[in-house]
Amino acid sequence: MNQFSLFSSGIELANLVVSSGLLKLSWDKISELYTELNQSEEIRWKVYQQPQSNCIIVAFVVSPNCTKQLLEEEELVPSSSLPFFHFLRTEINSSFSINKAAVILFDSVRDQLSSFKDRLGNSISMIVTGHCLGGSVASLFTLWLLESINRPGTKRPLCITFGAPLIGDKGLQQAISQNLMWNSDFLHVAASQDLVPRFFISPYNPNAMEIDSQTGIYKPFGIFLLCSEYGCSSLEDPEAVSEVLVAMDLEIARNKPPNEQWHMIDYGAVVKRLMSTVSFKGISQLSEMIECPLQAGIVLQLQAIGLNRRQQSGASNLLIAKLEKCEKALVLKRKMVFNPFKKLNKRKEDMAKLEWYKKVSKSEDKGYYDSYKNRGLKKDMHVVTFKKSLTNYWKEMVAEVERMPQKEEASFRTRWLYAGTNYRRMVEPLDIADYYKENGKDYKANGRSQHYIKLEKWLEEAGKPLSSQVITRKQNVSASLTEDSCFWAHVEEALIQCKLLRNGQEEESTRKKLIEFEEYVMEQIKEYAVSPEIFLGGSSFMQWWKDYEQIVGTSYKSQLTDFMKSRLYQQYH
């Protein structure tokens, strides 16, 4: 990676947010809501309609007395006890935890929010905002809204919190951060003098720390706008946010006692100062020349949030190095984000080439499975390249789906189910051919790739074809692919069993397996679920039939032997 092509834009992005007026607009509503909060209330929320616009602001505040009590609540609630957030779970990341205080407050207003949520339209622009624990509830409400933000044209909410504590563990962080669009829906404003945003990650709070770890059990997500009397900067990488929050805590501790009590920070004054800084501050100047743009940008960011303003020390150099690493990792992650649409046309070309190969092989009276298995011609060798690119694409696709939250995963699976099924039915037989060419045995148990298993499972979960569709399959059978992508694995196993019988091995168990294979094939034929190509003269299936016919003799009768001996397969098209 060319280091000179990288730079840190945290200050510019932070200044853009400040100058947009969104922070002032959000805090004004929070400030107004605080004046309406009754002494007996723990939490209050309100919807503000912006005049002459299709935008609403949903604000949350929690009483200061309640905040002081609940900030002591560091316990986490596991996702198994959070049914409303099960949609965040993924195949890879199946569990997460959320701060108990945030869950209690959210549950106390969830019925009201549910009624409001049901009335929302797709075209409404929404800012969800809150201060301190009110910000925690705002984050949970935004997450809940994201469950239904899968439809095209639906506007995404923007959550802006002020001085909110971290609300979840690494599992929650991963569930949100895996989706870059979700991660960008959260903007957390944290002032350097406010202990709440770093409370659950502070080195001075031993209950929040992991064993042998510099950072806590609680992990950040979203974009953080960190600010001090000197300016502000934004950070997106969660590891970088954790490192800087800890560094801010250590910096503040040099000037204030570590057991400092919570007091409410006036973010209205903070925002006003930031707006003034953006309007009148000149270009930042470094105390010394730094050739690397990325490192220079990080140093300026740290200075803007009140860190690294004195002469650089070993600790500050270590922090700069860690942030450089985080920034590079974030850039790489963005570049590697899997976008199936970008490569889709190329994969369509590969599938079209395999269709051509299938057609040519059929004209040679042996089918594409056996052409590939016994490959020797140039056209056969080209198929190896097509197969490899298609397999890499779909393996990456399946892995990406497994990282998605359940609701989004289901939607994605539905959109891509047809293409994934066609790929599996076309390409898996080629993998089976490779497997048995290398003298493999029991492909389904020992050789089958997980991505094929997943694609098949998704089809089953989507619902099997109705029996009435057999007529449609009969009409289209001549151009269809065999539905069971492991059909040729069954054929190869049957060939192996015939060989065992000829050699007088495992006679009883082998005959039983061959009868089961007969029944399986006949069921596929009745359902018009196999391609007529299996009956081509040079196919492995017809080779099996010749072997099996000799083994069972003329006196043996079954549905399949009658079908084959009477050559009814010639009418199967």
Secondary structure by P-SEA (a helix, b strand, c coil): ccccccccaaaaaaaaaaacaaaaaaaaaaaaaaaaccccccbbbbbbbcccccbbbbbbbbcaaaaaaacccccccccccccccccccccccccccccaaaaaaaaaaaaaaaaaaaaccccbbbbbcccaaaaaaaaaaaaaaacccccccbbbbbbbbccccccccaaaaaaaaacccccccbbbbbbccccccccccccccccccccccccccccccccccccccccbbbbccaaaaaaaaaaaaaaaaacccccbbbbbbaaaaaaaaaaaaaacccccccccccccaaaaaaaaaaaaaccccccccaaaaaaaaaaaaaaaaaaaaaaaccccccaaaaaaaaaaaaaaaaaaaaaacccaaaaaaacccaaaaaaaaaaaaaaaaaaaaaaaaaaccaaaaaaaaaaaaaaaaaaaaccaaaaaaaaaaacccccccccccaaaaaaaaaaaaaccccccaaaaaaaccccccccccaaaaaaaaaaaaaaaaaaccccaaaaaaaaaaaaaaaaaaaaccccccccccccaaaaaaaaaaaaaccccccaaaaaaaaccccccc
